[in-house]
């Protein structure tokens, strides 16, 4: 070890001399830094043969906790006063390094935001305004939010700058073992849009979903087959509703769930559309009774303490005319209307609001346990 005396603490010449000696001792492989700090450019050598010079420069910088590197070929300018400084590859490496350092200093890269935070920011910045202006329907916005928990937590909690193509591919493979292709497709679109916006905002340099290795989910993922009730199962459910209506243990059903279940089975409408149906939607056309489906009750959002959020159907074709062909259903609807002539909704509470999803789900669970003979006496 060679010692260098520094006569005074702030002696600039002495400090410069010390650095020059250290660079001389380090040799040609010494890292050259620039005034931006944080990062180096190396002339690569062969460790087994130090005299053999590799034909490229290597620039390194740490971004987001990971080392980012770039290689530049050595193109020496023999006419330059300093061959190393005159190397075109060296100048390109320094220029690249300075650009990376400048972007890191300005916050353009190396952001500390996680994928979860960026997704929430994307929804708030781009999708929520569309929802408020009516360009996006609430069910579509809600489905995007419901896709977030399906993304593996390991990926959601990673920094945006740390996420690589392999991380995304690993997460998609993990999701394919748990969810159907349609569920993965929603999460795929949400993550891809978030990364695309982050690239446009110069928060990250590359979207991992642009890699050809990342593909949309195929049909070989888990698919959930829809179970159709048999005639005997439907009869058991109707018997359970009659039992609950007459049994004081269940305090009697205050709403006509028998008619609601019959309405769902014979018409094929969604539960939210059935709860949002009004008496004014029913009309007679010749010998047929028609109900016009034009609204749905949202199961998650409420206005105030009791008012429901009423929306249009989830798709444009959702607004439609549905014929009511079952004579038993027509007789029960006519009887129900006579009992509540001033009601607005077909299925409504004592307060005049539409029947809520929570009431239906709670009653449905009770029907299931009575049918399976698993309810407590």
Number of C-alpha atoms within 10 A of each C-alpha: 4 7 7 13 10 15 10 10 8 9 10 11 12 16 17 12 14 16 13 12 14 14 15 11 12 11 9 16 14 16 16 14 16 12 6 13 11 16 22 20 26 19 20 19 17 10 9 7 8 12 9 11 15 13 14 19 23 19 25 20 21 16 18 17 11 11 10 13 14 14 18 20 16 20 17 16 15 11 8 11 9 11 13 18 13 16 19 17 22 25 18 17 24 22 13 17 25 21 13 23 21 14 15 19 12 10 13 18 22 23 17 15 15 17 23 21 15 19 24 13 14 19 19 12 11 11 16 17 13 16 15 11 9 10 11 14 17 20 18 14 15 12 13 16 17 13 18 18 11 15 18 15 13 10 18 20 13 16 19 25 21 18 18 13 17 13 15 19 16 13 17 21 13 13 21 18 11 14 16 18 19 15 18 22 17 17 22 21 14 18 24 16 17 21 24 16 17 20 16 13 12 14 21 20 15 17 21 20 21 13 11 8 12 16 12 13 18 13 11 10 17 15 13 9 6 6 6 7 10 9 8 8 12 15 12 16 19 18 16 18 23 14 16 19 19 12 12 10 9 11 10 14 17 9 16 16 18 18 19 19 19 17 21 14 14 13 16 11 15 15 18 20 23 24 24 27 23 21 16 11 14 18 13 10 9 7 6 11 15 17 20 16 22 18 20 22 24 22 15 11 13 13 9 8 6 11 12 19 15 18 17 19 22 15 10 9 7 16 16 12 13 15 17 16 13 14 9 11 19 15 11 17 18 10 12 16 14 11 10 12 10 10 20 17 20 23 23 20 15 10 9 12 17 25 22 20 16 11 11 17 11 10 15 16 12 18 21 15 13 20 19 11 10 10 12 6 6
